[in-house]
Amino acid sequence: MSATLPASTDVVVIGGGNAAFCAALSARENGASVVVLERAPEDEAGGNTRFTAGAMRCVYDGVDDLRHLMPDLTDEEVAQTDFGTYTEDQFFDDMGRVTEYRCDPDLVEILVRQSRETMLWKQSKGIRFQPIWGRQAFKVDGMFKFWGGLTVEAWGGGPGLLGSLTTAAQKAGIDVCYGARALSLIAEDCGVVGVRVKQNGKTKDIRAGAVVIASGGFQANPEWRTRYLGPGWDLARVRGSRFNTGDGIRMALDIGAAPYGHWSGCHAVGWERNAPEFGDLSVGDAFQKHSYPFGIMVNANGERFVDEGADFRNYTYAKYGSVILKQPNQFAWQIFDQKVTHLLRDEYRIRQITKVTADTLEGLVTKLEGVNPDRALASIQAYNDAVQTDNPFDPNVKDGRGTTGLDLPKSNWANTLSDPPYEAYAVTCGITFTFGGLRIDTTGNVLDTDFDPIPGLYAAGELVGGLFYFNYPGGTGLMSGSVFGRLAGNSAASAADLRGSN
């Protein structure tokens, strides 16, 4: 149920997803009165958080750390699982490597070093976590082995996380206003002092000691996508909320905030070719198709166009969507045989898929809609001839089982396509969130174009620029939203208290 818009409060949080609620909870525990403005109606609330699978990349030194975070883990589960470790150094290395070392070192320092503590803080707010059994570990010789530095997800995925955050906010006495669209920031010589809001057709000003913007990127705005990401991006499907149109970024820029980060970059994945324009809450994240490392992908010309086995899925999936968008007619087909179909993620088994099967490769290529069949068959045969079988296939490690002699190699997990029936799935580009946003300092304070702090204005979540360039380590979005949401909420509460005492 939506709260009534107040005339004033200590802290206003713009947005209704993970980062926003972390900011609100943090501000509230530091003594501030808090109002959350969620643009969407209650049944569509939660931004992109509601559409995620709930994975969160965090530092842990071993199973004892994980058992503190996930006390429901049984001795039997621990005995049959190799959780490994994910150290701060590994997290730093992953952030640097996948962003081509462009990520802001000060922001990454905060993200990495506060990740473990922030997860425990969320747990203290009633958020439950579990291992990502089904998507980040395969059972080999009786043991599950986690890979790619990604081990933990929120109980119930994105919807479960949002529900728990909402419950925590209600218990803390935080007012959540649905259908409340922030129009502009109220800025005076002393900084930001409130927000202009429209709800139920009526406009109202809310005065505040501080404002936190956590309303997501501009991925649901086709005009901005085309302006900043480039031609063709208006054709991408939006994986998540239709409400993330960049309003928070725009209203901050309007009062002189500094843009920052990779404005022509984004997180974009392989997505069901015939998915709707925006995310469908009844399907959630299941339109994604992320088992491509175990097969091959061909475009309309019948040609492979990426190294499907370049790295673990969670280090390549966020950039391969943009590669698919650049293919003729913005689509591709993922092809598998029966040696690996048992490894395909659950998203390949939903009803809303574009799938074809055949008992022969010759028959399969004729069913790949929009694809040159002769060239596709030639590409598959050339790939089959190039597969090296010296190294055993192992989905839990980068097994080095690759190809030789191809202009475009496959570096790991290469198996011949030789065991029928064959399966193929059509994908296009699904955009998750944009990388460009606002410049903040290490307190979460938004900076102006002179790089001076704008008093009373803070930011968290997808609209924080400077963290991600070119690519993204899986699970870092929710972690970033949590860390910087908590930071921004704490700083906003302190600023509101200081302003109130003057």
C-alpha positions, 0 to 999 in steps of 0.5 A, spaced: 500 500 500 502 506 498 504 511 503 502 519 502 507 524 500 509 528 506 511 535 506 518 534 508 522 529 511 530 528 512 531 523 506 528 522 500 530 516 496 528 516 488 527 509 486 524 502 488 530 497 487 535 494 491 540 500 491 534 505 493 532 500 499 539 499 501 540 507 501 533 507 505 535 502 510 541 505 512 539 512 512 533 510 517 538 506 521 542 512 522 536 516 525 533 519 519 526 519 517 525 516 510 521 517 504 522 512 498 519 515 491 517 509 486 515 511 480 512 504 478 505 502 481 506 497 486 505 491 482 510 493 477 515 496 483 522 494 484 526 496 478 531 491 475 532 488 481 525 484 480 527 481 474 534 479 476 536 472 478 539 475 485 546 473 484 551 477 488 559 477 487 562 478 494 568 476 497 569 470 502 575 466 504 572 459 505 566 455 507 566 458 514 565 465 511 559 462 507 556 459 513 556 465 517 552 468 511 548 462 509 546 458 516 541 454 512 547 450 509 547 443 511 553 439 513 551 434 507 551 440 502 558 442 505 561 435 504 559 435 497 561 442 495 567 445 493 566 452 494 573 455 493 574 462 495 573 469 492 579 473 495 579 481 495 585 480 490 581 476 485 575 481 485 580 487 484 583 482 478 576 481 475 574 488 475 580 490 472 580 485 467 573 485 464 573 493 464 580 493 461 582 497 467 578 503 466 574 502 472 575 508 477 580 505 483 577 509 488 570 506 487 572 499 486 576 499 492 569 501 496 566 496 492 571 490 493 573 491 501 565 493 503 562 487 499 563 482 505 561 486 510 555 489 506 552 482 505 552 481 512 549 487 514 543 485 509 542 479 512 541 483 519 535 486 515 532 479 514 535 478 507 536 470 506 542 468 501 543 461 498 548 458 494 547 458 486 547 451 485 543 451 478 547 456 475 554 456 477 556 449 479 556 443 475 556 436 479 562 432 477 564 425 480 560 427 485 562 434 487 559 440 486 565 445 484 563 453 484 566 457 478 567 464 476 567 467 483 560 467 483 557 463 489 551 467 492 544 469 490 538 472 494 533 467 496 527 467 491 532 471 486 530 478 484 523 478 486 525 474 493 530 480 494 525 485 493 520 482 497 525 482 503 527 489 502 520 491 502 518 488 508 525 490 512 523 497 510 516 497 512 518 494 519 523 500 519 518 505 519 520 507 512 514 510 507 514 507 500 510 512 495 508 508 489 506 511 482 510 517 485 514 520 479 520 525 481 520 530 476 526 535 478 530 536 484 529 542 488 536 546 488 538 552 492 544 556 493 545 551 499 544 545 495 539 540 494 533 541 498 528 537 496 524 533 490 518 535 486 514 529 485 507 527 481 503 522 483 495 521 481 496 527 477 498 532 482 504 535 483 507 536 490 514 539 493 517 535 498 522 538 502 528 534 505 535 534 508 538 530 503 536 526 497 539 519 494 538 518 487 537 510 485 533 510 480 537 506 475 540 507 468 537 509 461 536 502 458 528 503 457 529 510 453 530 508 446 532 515 444 537 516 449 540 509 447 540 511 440 543 518 442 549 515 447 550 507 445 549 508 437 545 507 431 541 500 432 540 500 440 533 502 439 532 495 436 534 492 443 529 488 447 529 491 454 530 485 459 527 489 465 523 495 468 520 499 463 520 505 468 528 506 467 528 511 463 534 515 466 530 520 469 534 520 475 540 522 471 537 527 467 534 531 473 541 531 476 545 533 470 539 539 470 542 542 476 550 541 474 552 534 476 558 531 472 556 525 467 561 520 468 563 513 466 562 509 459 556 512 456 556 508 450 557 502 454 552 497 457 550 490 460 547 486 454 546 479 453 543 474 449 536 474 450 530 470 447 529 473 439 521 473 440 521 476 447 517 482 448 519 490 448 520 490 456 521 485 461 515 480 463 514 479 470 511 472 469 517 470 465 523 474 469 530 473 467 528 466 464 528 469 457 536 469 457 540 464 454 547 463 457 549 456 456 553 458 449 560 456 452 557 449 451 555 450 444 556 454 438 553 461 435 552 462 428 549 469 425 544 470 419 550 469 414 551 462 417 558 464 420 560 464 427 562 470 430 565 470 437 569 465 441 564 462 445 569 459 450 573 465 451 572 465 459 566 463 464 559 465 462 559 470 467 565 474 464 562 474 457 555 474 457 554 482 459 558 484 452 556 478 448 549 481 447 552 487 444 556 483 439 549 479 437 546 486 436 551 488 431 550 481 427 545 482 420 538 483 422 540 483 430 540 475 431 543 469 432 542 461 433 545 457 439 546 450 437 548 444 441 548 436 441 546 431 446 553 431 449 551 437 453 544 438 453 543 436 460 548 442 462 543 447 459 540 452 464 533 452 466 531 458 462 532 453 455 526 449 458 521 455 458 515 455 454 516 462 451 522 460 447 524 459 439 527 452 438 528 448 433 531 440 433 533 435 428 536 429 427 541 431 422 545 437 421 543 438 414 536 438 417 537 443 422 540 448 418 534 448 414 530 450 420 534 456 422 530 461 420 533 467 417 540 463 416 544 461 410 543 454 410 549 452 406 554 456 409 551 454 416 553 447 415 560 449 412 561 453 419 559 447 423 563 442 419 569 446 419 568 447 427 567 439 428 574 438 424 577 443 428 575 440 435 581 438 439 580 432 444 586 431 447 584 435 453 578 432 457 571 436 457 570 439 464 564 445 465 567 447 472 574 449 469 577 453 463 579 446 460 583 448 454 579 444 450 579 448 444 580 448 436 585 449 432 586 452 425 580 456 425 580 464 424 575 464 430 577 459 435 573 456 441 578 456 447 574 452 452 569 447 452 569 445 445 565 439 443 564 436 436 556 437 434 555 429 433 550 426 437 543 427 435 538 430 436 541 437 435 537 443 438 538 450 436 535 457 440 534 463 437 537 469 441 537 477 440 540 482 444 537 484 451 539 490 454 540 490 462 543 497 464 547 502 461 554 504 464 554 511 464 551 515 469 553 520 475 560 522 478 560 521 486 565 521 491 567 516 496 562 518 500 556 517 495 556 525 494 554 527 487 559 531 484 558 537 479 562 539 473 567 542 477 568 536 481 565 539 487 560 536 492 553 538 491 550 539 498 545 534 499 545 530 493 547 522 493 547 517 488 547 509 488 546 503 483 546 503 476 546 510 475 553 511 478 558 512 473 565 509 473 565 502 475 563 498 469 567 499 462 566 495 456 564 489 460 561 487 467 563 481 472 556 477 473 553 479 480 556 485 481 550 490 479 546 488 485 553 488 490 554 495 487 547 497 489 548 494 496 554 497 497 553 504 495 546 504 497 548 503 504 554 508 503 549 513 500 544 512 505 549 513 511 552 519 508 545 522 506 542 521 514 549 525 516 548 531 511 540 531 513 542 531 521 547 537 520 543 541 516 537 540 521 542 542 526 544 549 523 
